[in-house]
Protein backbone atom coordinates (compact mmCIF):
# COMPACT_ATOMS: atom_id res chain seq x y z
CA UNK A 1 0.00 0.00 0.00
CA UNK A 2 2.85 2.36 0.77
CA UNK A 3 4.08 2.02 -2.80
CA UNK A 4 0.72 3.10 -4.23
CA UNK A 5 -0.01 6.06 -1.97
CA UNK A 6 2.97 8.43 -1.62
CA UNK A 7 1.40 10.19 1.39
CA UNK A 8 1.81 6.96 3.36
CA UNK A 9 5.42 6.35 2.35
CA UNK A 10 7.40 5.35 5.40
CA UNK A 11 4.30 4.77 7.52
CA UNK A 12 4.00 1.10 8.33
CA UNK A 13 2.37 -0.91 11.03
CA UNK A 14 5.20 -3.27 11.98
CA UNK A 15 8.12 -2.21 9.83
CA UNK A 16 8.77 -3.54 6.33
CA UNK A 17 9.33 -7.19 7.24
CA UNK A 18 6.57 -7.14 9.84
CA UNK A 19 4.15 -5.88 7.21
CA UNK A 20 5.17 -8.73 4.90
CA UNK A 21 4.70 -11.26 7.70
CA UNK A 22 1.27 -9.91 8.64
CA UNK A 23 0.07 -9.71 5.03
CA UNK A 24 1.15 -13.26 4.16
CA UNK A 25 -0.28 -14.59 7.43
CA UNK A 26 -3.63 -13.09 6.42
CA UNK A 27 -3.29 -14.52 2.90
CA UNK A 28 -2.54 -17.97 4.32
CA UNK A 29 -5.45 -17.87 6.77
CA UNK A 30 -8.01 -16.79 4.20
CA UNK A 31 -6.61 -19.05 1.50
CA UNK A 32 -6.69 -22.07 3.79
CA UNK A 33 -10.27 -21.30 4.72
CA UNK A 34 -11.20 -21.23 1.03
CA UNK A 35 -9.12 -24.25 -0.04
CA UNK A 36 -8.54 -26.45 3.03
CA UNK A 37 -7.91 -29.71 1.16
CA UNK A 38 -4.67 -28.68 -0.59
CA UNK A 39 -2.65 -26.61 1.87
CA UNK A 40 0.77 -27.44 0.40
CA UNK A 41 -0.22 -26.30 -3.09
CA UNK A 42 -1.83 -23.14 -1.75
CA UNK A 43 1.14 -22.20 0.44
CA UNK A 44 3.63 -22.94 -2.36
CA UNK A 45 1.61 -20.75 -4.72
CA UNK A 46 1.53 -17.91 -2.20
CA UNK A 47 5.29 -18.19 -1.66
CA UNK A 48 5.80 -18.07 -5.43
CA UNK A 49 3.59 -14.97 -5.46
CA UNK A 50 5.85 -13.37 -2.84
CA UNK A 51 8.89 -14.28 -4.95
CA UNK A 52 7.27 -12.76 -8.04
CA UNK A 53 6.67 -9.53 -6.14
CA UNK A 54 10.36 -9.36 -5.24
CA UNK A 55 11.46 -10.08 -8.82
CA UNK A 56 9.15 -7.38 -10.18
CA UNK A 57 10.42 -4.90 -7.59
CA UNK A 58 13.97 -5.51 -8.81
CA UNK A 59 12.90 -4.32 -12.26
CA UNK A 60 11.79 -0.90 -11.05
CA UNK A 61 14.20 2.02 -10.63
CA UNK A 62 13.10 3.06 -7.14
CA UNK A 63 12.51 -0.31 -5.45
CA UNK A 64 14.71 -3.32 -4.83
CA UNK A 65 14.21 -6.99 -4.09
CA UNK A 66 15.22 -8.24 -0.66
CA UNK A 67 15.68 -11.80 0.53
CA UNK A 68 14.53 -10.68 3.98
CA UNK A 69 11.12 -9.78 2.52
CA UNK A 70 10.76 -13.24 0.99
CA UNK A 71 11.78 -14.81 4.31
CA UNK A 72 9.16 -12.69 6.10
CA UNK A 73 6.60 -13.86 3.52
CA UNK A 74 7.51 -17.49 4.26
CA UNK A 75 7.31 -16.94 8.01
CA UNK A 76 3.92 -15.28 7.61
CA UNK A 77 2.69 -18.27 5.63
CA UNK A 78 3.97 -20.61 8.36
CA UNK A 79 2.23 -18.58 11.08
CA UNK A 80 -0.99 -18.49 9.04
CA UNK A 81 -0.83 -22.25 8.50
CA UNK A 82 -0.26 -22.78 12.22
CA UNK A 83 -3.19 -20.56 13.13
CA UNK A 84 -5.53 -22.44 10.79
CA UNK A 85 -4.08 -25.88 11.63
CA UNK A 86 -4.59 -25.48 15.35
CA UNK A 87 -8.14 -24.24 15.04
CA UNK A 88 -8.08 -20.51 15.63
CA UNK A 89 -11.63 -19.87 16.86
CA UNK A 90 -13.30 -17.73 14.22
CA UNK A 91 -16.87 -18.58 15.17
CA UNK A 92 -17.14 -15.94 17.96
CA UNK A 93 -15.97 -13.25 15.55
CA UNK A 94 -18.45 -14.40 12.92
CA UNK A 95 -21.23 -14.29 15.49
CA UNK A 96 -20.36 -10.68 16.30
CA UNK A 97 -20.67 -9.59 12.66
CA UNK A 98 -23.80 -11.60 11.95
CA UNK A 99 -22.24 -14.43 9.97
CA UNK A 100 -22.58 -17.12 12.61
CA UNK A 101 -24.56 -20.34 12.44
CA UNK A 102 -27.87 -18.57 12.89
CA UNK A 103 -26.99 -15.62 10.63
CA UNK A 104 -27.73 -15.16 6.92
CA UNK A 105 -24.62 -17.04 5.77
CA UNK A 106 -24.41 -20.28 7.80
CA UNK A 107 -20.75 -21.03 8.36
CA UNK A 108 -19.17 -24.39 9.02
CA UNK A 109 -15.64 -23.30 9.98
CA UNK A 110 -14.56 -26.72 11.25
CA UNK A 111 -14.73 -28.12 7.73
CA UNK A 112 -13.70 -24.92 5.96
CA UNK A 113 -17.01 -24.65 4.11
CA UNK A 114 -19.40 -21.79 3.77
CA UNK A 115 -23.00 -22.86 3.36
CA UNK A 116 -25.61 -20.41 2.19
CA UNK A 117 -29.22 -20.62 3.37
CA UNK A 118 -31.41 -19.23 0.63
C-alpha positions as CSV (number, residue, x, y, z in Angstrom):
1,X,0.0,0.0,0.0
2,X,2.9,2.4,0.8
3,X,4.1,2.0,-2.8
4,X,0.7,3.1,-4.2
5,X,0.0,6.1,-2.0
6,X,3.0,8.4,-1.6
7,X,1.4,10.2,1.4
8,X,1.8,7.0,3.4
9,X,5.4,6.4,2.3
10,X,7.4,5.4,5.4
11,X,4.3,4.8,7.5
12,X,4.0,1.1,8.3
13,X,2.4,-0.9,11.0
14,X,5.2,-3.3,12.0
15,X,8.1,-2.2,9.8
16,X,8.8,-3.5,6.3
17,X,9.3,-7.2,7.2
18,X,6.6,-7.1,9.8
19,X,4.2,-5.9,7.2
20,X,5.2,-8.7,4.9
21,X,4.7,-11.3,7.7
22,X,1.3,-9.9,8.6
23,X,0.1,-9.7,5.0
24,X,1.2,-13.3,4.2
25,X,-0.3,-14.6,7.4
26,X,-3.6,-13.1,6.4
27,X,-3.3,-14.5,2.9
28,X,-2.5,-18.0,4.3
29,X,-5.5,-17.9,6.8
30,X,-8.0,-16.8,4.2
31,X,-6.6,-19.1,1.5
32,X,-6.7,-22.1,3.8
33,X,-10.3,-21.3,4.7
34,X,-11.2,-21.2,1.0
35,X,-9.1,-24.3,0.0
36,X,-8.5,-26.5,3.0
37,X,-7.9,-29.7,1.2
38,X,-4.7,-28.7,-0.6
39,X,-2.7,-26.6,1.9
40,X,0.8,-27.4,0.4
41,X,-0.2,-26.3,-3.1
42,X,-1.8,-23.1,-1.7
43,X,1.1,-22.2,0.4
44,X,3.6,-22.9,-2.4
45,X,1.6,-20.7,-4.7
46,X,1.5,-17.9,-2.2
47,X,5.3,-18.2,-1.7
48,X,5.8,-18.1,-5.4
49,X,3.6,-15.0,-5.5
50,X,5.8,-13.4,-2.8
51,X,8.9,-14.3,-5.0
52,X,7.3,-12.8,-8.0
53,X,6.7,-9.5,-6.1
54,X,10.4,-9.4,-5.2
55,X,11.5,-10.1,-8.8
56,X,9.2,-7.4,-10.2
57,X,10.4,-4.9,-7.6
58,X,14.0,-5.5,-8.8
59,X,12.9,-4.3,-12.3
60,X,11.8,-0.9,-11.0
61,X,14.2,2.0,-10.6
62,X,13.1,3.1,-7.1
63,X,12.5,-0.3,-5.4
64,X,14.7,-3.3,-4.8
65,X,14.2,-7.0,-4.1
66,X,15.2,-8.2,-0.7
67,X,15.7,-11.8,0.5
68,X,14.5,-10.7,4.0
69,X,11.1,-9.8,2.5
70,X,10.8,-13.2,1.0
71,X,11.8,-14.8,4.3
72,X,9.2,-12.7,6.1
73,X,6.6,-13.9,3.5
74,X,7.5,-17.5,4.3
75,X,7.3,-16.9,8.0
76,X,3.9,-15.3,7.6
77,X,2.7,-18.3,5.6
78,X,4.0,-20.6,8.4
79,X,2.2,-18.6,11.1
80,X,-1.0,-18.5,9.0
81,X,-0.8,-22.2,8.5
82,X,-0.3,-22.8,12.2
83,X,-3.2,-20.6,13.1
84,X,-5.5,-22.4,10.8
85,X,-4.1,-25.9,11.6
86,X,-4.6,-25.5,15.3
87,X,-8.1,-24.2,15.0
88,X,-8.1,-20.5,15.6
89,X,-11.6,-19.9,16.9
90,X,-13.3,-17.7,14.2
91,X,-16.9,-18.6,15.2
92,X,-17.1,-15.9,18.0
93,X,-16.0,-13.3,15.6
94,X,-18.4,-14.4,12.9
95,X,-21.2,-14.3,15.5
96,X,-20.4,-10.7,16.3
97,X,-20.7,-9.6,12.7
98,X,-23.8,-11.6,12.0
99,X,-22.2,-14.4,10.0
100,X,-22.6,-17.1,12.6
101,X,-24.6,-20.3,12.4
102,X,-27.9,-18.6,12.9
103,X,-27.0,-15.6,10.6
104,X,-27.7,-15.2,6.9
105,X,-24.6,-17.0,5.8
106,X,-24.4,-20.3,7.8
107,X,-20.8,-21.0,8.4
108,X,-19.2,-24.4,9.0
109,X,-15.6,-23.3,10.0
110,X,-14.6,-26.7,11.3
111,X,-14.7,-28.1,7.7
112,X,-13.7,-24.9,6.0
113,X,-17.0,-24.7,4.1
114,X,-19.4,-21.8,3.8
115,X,-23.0,-22.9,3.4
116,X,-25.6,-20.4,2.2
117,X,-29.2,-20.6,3.4
118,X,-31.4,-19.2,0.6
